[in-house]
Amino acid sequence: MPPMQSTAYKITTSRNAFGDHLLTTTTHPLPCHFRDMTTTQIGGTNETITTSALVWFSPDSGIIKNDIISVDGVYFKIDSVIKAKRLRDSTVLFLKCGLIKYGKQDI
């Protein structure tokens, strides 16, 4: 995989008694490939899934679904994580993540 050209910051959050995310001052920079785009997919049950952006991370980045990241000052929630592998190989080459815009006021 070529060198990552962007940087995403994994935002450390906690939750209050009501389940709301609270922003902490801790961020973790992660190299990535980032593509700002909007796509809409319609599933087999007519379920609509909208993705605001896509980002690719190395497999050891520690990113999981529902993490909050910041790219160029815009906040996103990781909505999906796909582990990319070669056919008949169990080695994960990279993580492809679908993102949903997540307002800073929601953190």
N, C-alpha and C positions, 0 to 999 in steps of 0.2 A: 504494500500500500504506500503511495507517495506521502511525503510529509504533509501534516495537517497545516492548513493555511489560516485558520481563524482560531479564536480563543473563546470558549464559553466558560462562564463562572457558575459552578454549582453553589446554590444558595442554601445555607443551613437554616432551617426553620424549626420552630417548636410550635406546639398547639396550646391554646388557652383552654379554660374550662368549657367553652362553648364549641370547641373543635376548630376554631379559626386558626390559620397559619399566622405565626408571629415571626418577623424577620429578625435574624441575629446579624451581627456584624461580620461573621465568618463567611468567607467565600473561598472556593477552591478552583483555581484556574485549570482548565482542561483543554488541550489542543483538539481541534475538530475541523471538519468541513461543514459549512453551514450554507443552506439555500433557503432564502425567504420566498415563500410561494403559498398559494392557497389552492388546495385540491379538495374535491368532494367525491366520495365514493359511495355508491349505493349497494348495500349488501343483498344477499338472497332473500331477506325478509323485509326489503324496502327500508332498511335502517340506513340513515344518512350519517356519514362520518366526514367531518371537515377537519383538515389539517392546515395549520397556519404556516408551518415551515418544516423542513427536514434537516437533520443534523447527523453526521457520522462520527463516531468515537472509536478509539482503540478498544479492544475487548477487555482490557484491564483497567478501564476508566472508573469502574464502580457505579456507573449510571444504572438506575432502575426506573421502572414505571412510576409515575407520580412525583419524581424529583422536580424541583424548581431550578431553572437555569436562567442566566442572563447573557445575552449576546448583543453587543453594541448598545447596551443600556435598555434593551427591551426584554421583558420577563416572559418566560414560556414555561408551561408544565409539560413534562414528558408524558405523552398519551399512549405511545406504543414503542416497544423495543423489539427489533428483529435481529437475531443473531445470524450473521451471514457466514455460511460455510460452503465449501466446495462439495460437489456431488460425491457421495460415499466417503466423506471425510468428516471427522468429528471436531476438527480444529476450528475455532471461531476466529474469523479473519478481522471482522469489525462489527460494530453495533450500529444499525440504522434506526433512528428514532423519529417518530412523528411528534410534532409539537403543536400545542394550542396556546395562543397568546394568553397571558396571565397578567392582569393589571397589578401594578405594585401595591395599589390600595387593597388588593385581595390577600396580600401577604401579611 
